[in-house]
Amino acid sequence: MPWTQDQMAARAAQELQDGFYVNLGIGMPTLVANFVPADMEVWLQSENGMLGIGPFPTEDQVDPDLINAGKQTVTTIKGTSIFGSHESFAMIRGGKINLSILGAMQVSEKGDLANWMIPGKMVKGMGGAMDLVAGVPRCIVLMEHVAKKKDGTEDFKIIPECTLPLTGKGVIDRIITDLGVMDVTPQGLKLVELAPGVTREFIQSKTGVKLI
């Protein structure tokens, strides 16, 4: 069975290390905040100016003034800092963030990323993704393996070349999907791990490039 979104987030949380400063992208990556190991000190950072994001709040914990970059309400932890977005981007551009976990619309086998716009559709802005992939030493994509259309058909999201506007070229190190984990290598996309019950043949049939 493919991983659920929570299981995908829990798998992505295995990429965290003690003492890391980590930026979680909008959407599914924000779920990783719920799976930080209790015995690990990890500082989650948000582009809108917050360092030290806790798990999502319960109904009685909601504070509308505490939000992440995706405008979701969040909680603080002991030691949380709140500051201007200019300082937040200075951290990102200055190489102070160890890891970024981002969503994606397309990823190429070379690690090119497209995750900020679809031509013809309205967008509010590109957000911080371009700064993140340029300023953070390790970037991981967390996404569904294929794009499901309303008519029931599917589009590959892992392809030889991105067809959507690029966020960055050769910037992704690892891809985690509901079907498995893949690493971007000079030889191509390497299959590292399969979700329980998913076969190599099945994940290959949902991928637009050859997995090694």
DOKEMI-756047 format. One line per 4 residues: number of its first residue (from 1); their letters; for each residue z, y, x of N, C-alpha, C. Coordinates in steps of 0.1 Angstrom, whole numbers. Each point is the difference from the previous one (the first is absolute). Layout:
NUM = a = Z:Y:X:Z:Y:X:Z:Y:X ~ ...;
This chain:
1 = mpwt = 0:-12:8:0:12:-8:0:13:9 ~ -8:9:-4:1:13:8:13:7:-1 ~ 4:8:10:12:7:-1:0:11:-11 ~ 12:2:-6:1:11:-9:1:13:8;
5 = qdqm = 0:12:-7:1:12:8:14:1:7 ~ 11:-5:-7:13:0:7:0:-9:12 ~ -7:-12:-1:0:-9:11:-9:5:11 ~ -10:8:-3:-8:6:10:8:11:7;
9 = aara = 8:7:-7:8:11:6:11:-7:9 ~ 6:-11:-5:10:-7:8:-7:-5:13 ~ -12:-5:-1:-7:-4:13:-3:11:9 ~ -3:12:-6:-3:12:9:13:4:6;
13 = aqel = 12:-2:-7:13:4:6:3:-8:12 ~ -6:-12:2:2:-8:12:-6:7:13 ~ -8:10:-2:-6:8:11:9:10:5 ~ 11:3:-7:10:10:4:8:-5:12;
17 = qdgf = 5:10:8:9:-4:11:11:10:0 ~ 12:-5:5:12:9:1:-3:13:7 ~ 4:11:-6:-2:13:7:-13:6:-3 ~ -9:-6:-7:-14:5:-3:1:12:-9;
21 = yvnl = -9:10:2:-3:10:-9:-14:-4:-7 ~ 0:-1:-13:-11:-6:-7:-5:9:-12 ~ -13:2:-1:-5:8:-11:-7:-10:-10 ~ 4:0:-13:-6:-8:-10:-10:8:-8;
25 = gigm = -12:-5:-1:-10:7:-8:2:-1:-15 ~ -8:8:-7:1:1:-15:-4:-14:-6 ~ 7:-3:-11:-4:-13:-7:9:-12:4 ~ -7:-11:2:7:-12:3:9:1:13;
29 = ptlv = -4:6:10:8:1:12:14:5:-2 ~ 2:9:-11:14:5:-2:9:-11:-4 ~ -5:-11:-5:9:-11:-4:7:-6:12 ~ -5:2:12:6:-5:12:15:5:1;
33 = anfv = 2:12:-5:14:6:1:10:-9:-6 ~ -4:-9:-10:10:-8:-7:3:-13:8 ~ -7:-2:11:2:-13:7:4:2:15 ~ 5:12:3:5:2:14:13:-8:2;
37 = padm = 0:-9:10:12:-9:2:13:8:1 ~ 10:-5:-6:13:8:0:6:2:14 ~ -3:-9:9:6:1:13:-9:7:10 ~ -11:7:-5:-10:7:8:1:15:-3;
41 = evwl = 0:8:11:-1:15:-2:-15:4:1 ~ -6:4:-11:-13:5:-1:-1:13:-7 ~ -6:10:6:-1:13:-6:-14:2:-6 ~ 0:0:-14:-13:2:-7:-2:15:-2;
45 = qsen = -13:4:4:-3:14:0:-11:3:-10 ~ 0:12:-7:-10:4:-10:-6:13:4 ~ -13:1:-2:-7:12:5:5:13:-7 ~ 6:-1:-12:4:12:-7:13:5:6;
49 = gmlg = 6:-7:10:12:6:7:13:-7:-2 ~ 0:-13:2:12:-8:-2:1:-11:11 ~ 11:-2:6:2:-11:10:13:-7:-4 ~ -1:-13:-4:11:-7:-4:-1:-3:-15;
53 = igpf = -11:-7:-4:-2:-3:-14:7:-14:-3 ~ 7:0:-11:6:-12:-4:-8:-8:-11 ~ 5:-10:-6:-7:-8:-10:-3:9:-12 ~ -9:-4:-9:-2:7:-12:12:1:-9;
57 = pted = 3:11:-7:12:2:-7:1:-8:-13 ~ 12:-4:-4:2:-6:-13:0:12:-10 ~ 0:-3:-13:-2:11:-10:11:11:2 ~ 13:-5:3:11:10:1:0:7:13;
61 = qvdp = -9:-4:10:0:7:13:-12:10:1 ~ -8:0:-10:-12:9:1:3:15:2 ~ -5:6:11:1:14:2:-14:5:1 ~ -5:8:-9:-14:5:0:-3:9:12;
65 = dlin = 10:5:7:-3:8:12:-3:-9:12 ~ 4:-13:0:-2:-9:11:-13:-8:-2 ~ -11:3:6:-12:-7:-2:-7:-3:14 ~ -8:-10:0:-8:-3:12:-14:6:-2;
69 = agkq = -9:-2:10:-13:6:0:-9:-3:-13 ~ 4:-12:-6:-8:-4:-12:7:5:-13 ~ 10:10:2:7:5:-12:8:-10:-7 ~ 4:-11:6:9:-9:-6:14:4:4;
73 = tvtt = 10:-2:-9:14:3:3:5:-10:9 ~ 8:4:10:6:-9:10:15:3:2 ~ 6:-8:9:14:3:3:2:3:14 ~ 11:6:4:3:3:14:9:-11:5;
77 = ikgt = 2:0:13:9:-9:7:9:8:9 ~ 10:-6:5:9:8:10:-8:5:11 ~ 0:13:2:-8:6:11:-13:6:-4 ~ -4:-1:-12:-13:6:-5:-1:14:4;
81 = sifg = -12:4:4:-3:14:3:-12:5:-9 ~ 1:12:-5:-11:6:-8:-4:13:6 ~ -13:2:1:-6:11:8:-13:3:-5 ~ -7:10:6:-14:4:-4:-10:-10:4;
85 = shes = -11:0:-8:-11:-9:3:-6:3:14 ~ 1:12:5:-6:4:13:7:-8:11 ~ 14:-2:-2:7:-8:10:-3:-15:-1 ~ -2:-4:-13:-4:-14:-2:-13:-3:7;
89 = fami = -10:9:-1:-13:-3:7:1:2:15 ~ 10:8:4:2:1:15:5:-13:5 ~ 8:-7:-7:5:-13:4:-12:-10:1 ~ -8:0:-10:-12:-9:-1:-9:3:11;
93 = rggk = -4:13:2:-10:4:10:5:-1:14 ~ 14:1:1:6:-1:13:3:-14:5 ~ -4:-10:-8:2:-14:4:14:-5:-1 ~ 8:6:-9:14:-3:-2:2:-12:-10;
97 = inls = -10:-3:-8:1:-11:-9:-6:-13:6 ~ 8:-11:-1:-4:-12:6:-10:-9:-7 ~ 0:1:-14:-8:-9:-8:-4:7:-13 ~ -12:-2:-4:-4:5:-13:-6:-11:-8;
101 = ilga = 4:-1:-13:-5:-11:-9:-7:8:-11 ~ -13:-3:-1:-9:8:-9:-7:-9:-10 ~ -4:6:-11:-9:-7:-9:-14:3:4 ~ -10:-7:-6:-14:1:4:-9:-4:-12;
105 = mqvs = -11:7:0:-11:-4:-9:-10:-9:7 ~ -2:2:13:-8:-8:8:5:-1:15 ~ -1:-11:6:2:-1:15:-11:-8:6 ~ -5:4:11:-11:-7:7:7:-10:10;
109 = ekgd = -9:-9:4:5:-10:10:4:6:14 ~ -5:13:2:3:7:12:13:8:-1 ~ 6:0:-12:12:8:-2:-2:14:-5 ~ -13:3:-5:-2:13:-6:6:0:-14;
113 = lanw = 5:11:-4:8:1:-13:-7:11:-9 ~ -1:-4:-13:-4:10:-10:10:-1:-11 ~ 8:11:-1:11:-1:-10:3:13:-7 ~ -9:10:0:4:13:-5:-9:5:-11;
117 = mipg = -12:-5:-2:-8:5:-11:-12:-9:-3 ~ -4:0:-13:-12:-6:-5:-10:11:-4 ~ -12:1:6:-9:10:-4:-2:1:-15 ~ 0:12:-5:-2:3:-14:12:0:-8;
121 = kmvk = 11:-4:6:13:0:-7:9:11:5 ~ 7:7:-9:9:11:3:11:-5:9 ~ 3:7:11:12:-3:8:7:13:3 ~ 13:-1:0:9:12:2:1:4:15;
125 = gmgg = -5:-9:9:1:3:14:1:-13:8 ~ -2:1:13:0:-12:8:14:-5:4 ~ 10:9:-3:14:-5:4:2:0:15 ~ 8:-9:4:3:0:14:-6:-12:8;
129 = amdl = -9:-8:-7:-5:-12:6:-7:2:13 ~ -8:11:1:-8:2:12:9:3:12 ~ 11:8:-3:10:3:11:7:-13:4 ~ 3:-8:-10:8:-13:3:-8:-9:8;
133 = vagv = -13:-2:-3:-7:-10:8:-3:5:14 ~ 0:14:2:-3:6:13:13:1:8 ~ 11:1:-6:12:3:8:10:-11:1 ~ -2:-11:-8:10:-11:1:-6:-12:7;
137 = prci = 8:-5:10:-6:-11:9:-4:-13:-7 ~ 7:-3:-11:-3:-13:-7:-2:3:-15 ~ -11:-4:-5:-3:2:-15:-3:-13:-7 ~ 6:-2:-11:-2:-13:-7:-4:4:-14;
141 = vlme = -10:-7:-5:-5:1:-14:7:-10:-9 ~ 5:5:-12:6:-9:-10:-8:2:-13 ~ -7:-10:-4:-9:2:-12:-4:-13:-6 ~ -5:0:-13:-6:-11:-6:-12:-4:8;
145 = hvak = -3:-13:1:-11:-5:8:-14:4:-5 ~ -1:0:-13:-13:5:-6:3:10:-11 ~ -11:8:-3:1:10:-10:-5:-6:-13 ~ 8:-1:-11:-4:-6:-12:-5:11:-10;
149 = kkdg = -12:-2:-5:-6:9:-9:3:-3:-15 ~ -2:10:-8:3:-2:-15:-8:-11:-6 ~ -12:-3:5:-9:-10:-5:4:-14:5 ~ 11:-1:8:4:-13:5:-6:-4:14;
153 = tedf = -10:8:5:-5:-3:13:8:6:11 ~ -3:-5:12:8:5:11:-8:6:11 ~ 5:9:8:-6:6:11:8:-3:13 ~ -7:-4:10:7:-2:13:6:13:5;
157 = kiip = 12:0:5:6:12:6:1:-1:15 ~ -2:-13:5:-1:-2:15:-14:-4:3 ~ -7:10:7:-15:-1:1:-4:4:14 ~ -13:-3:4:-4:3:13:0:15:3;
161 = ectl = -4:9:-9:0:14:2:5:7:-13 ~ 9:9:1:5:8:-12:-12:8:-6 ~ -1:0:-13:-10:8:-7:6:12:-6 ~ 13:1:-1:7:12:-5:3:10:12;
165 = pltg = 2:12:-3:4:10:11:12:-5:8 ~ -2:0:13:10:-5:9:12:9:2 ~ 12:-7:1:12:7:4:2:0:15 ~ -5:-11:6:1:-1:15:-8:-12:4;
169 = kgvi = -5:0:13:-8:-11:6:9:-8:9 ~ 0:-13:-2:7:-9:10:15:3:0 ~ 6:3:-11:14:5:0:10:-11:-6 ~ -5:-10:-6:9:-10:-7:2:-12:10;
173 = drii = 13:-4:1:3:-12:8:2:-13:-7 ~ 5:1:-12:3:-12:-8:-2:3:-15 ~ -5:-10:-7:-3:1:-15:9:-10:-7 ~ 8:4:-9:8:-9:-8:-5:1:-15;
177 = tdlg = -4:-11:-6:-5:0:-14:8:-11:-8 ~ -4:-1:-12:7:-10:-9:-4:-14:5 ~ -11:-2:8:-4:-13:4:4:-4:14 ~ 3:10:9:4:-3:13:1:12:10;
181 = vmdv = 1:-3:13:2:10:10:-11:-2:10 ~ -7:11:4:-11:0:10:3:11:10 ~ -4:-3:12:1:9:11:-14:5:5 ~ -2:13:2:-12:5:6:0:-3:15;
185 = tpqg = -10:-7:5:-1:-3:14:-14:4:5 ~ -2:1:14:-13:3:5:-10:-11:-4 ~ 4:-12:-3:-9:-11:-3:-3:0:-15 ~ 8:7:-8:-2:0:-15:13:-1:-7;
189 = lklv = -1:-3:-13:12:0:-8:7:-14:1 ~ 12:-1:5:7:-13:3:10:-3:-12 ~ -2:-11:-6:9:-5:-10:14:-4:6 ~ 11:6:-4:13:-2:7:9:-9:-9;
193 = elap = -1:3:-14:9:-7:-9:-7:0:-14 ~ 3:-11:-7:-5:-2:-14:12:1:-9 ~ -2:6:-12:10:0:-11:1:-15:-4 ~ 12:-4:-5:2:-14:-4:-10:-5:-10;
197 = gvtr = -6:-11:3:-10:-5:-10:-14:5:2 ~ -2:10:8:-13:6:2:-7:-8:12 ~ -12:-4:-2:-7:-8:11:-8:10:8 ~ -4:-5:12:-9:8:9:-13:3:-7;
201 = efiq = -5:-11:-7:-13:1:-7:0:11:-11 ~ 12:0:-7:1:10:-11:0:14:5 ~ 9:3:10:0:14:5:-13:4:7 ~ -7:-10:6:-13:4:6:-10:3:-12;
205 = sktg = 1:-6:-11:-9:2:-11:2:14:-6 ~ 12:6:2:3:13:-5:-1:11:10 ~ -6:-3:12:0:9:12:-15:2:4 ~ -3:13:2:-14:3:3:-5:-2:14;
209 = vkli = 10:-5:9:-4:-2:14:6:-14:4 ~ -5:-6:10:5:-13:5:14:2:6 ~ 9:-9:-5:14:0:6:1:-10:11 ~ 6:4:11:1:-10:12:15:-4:1;
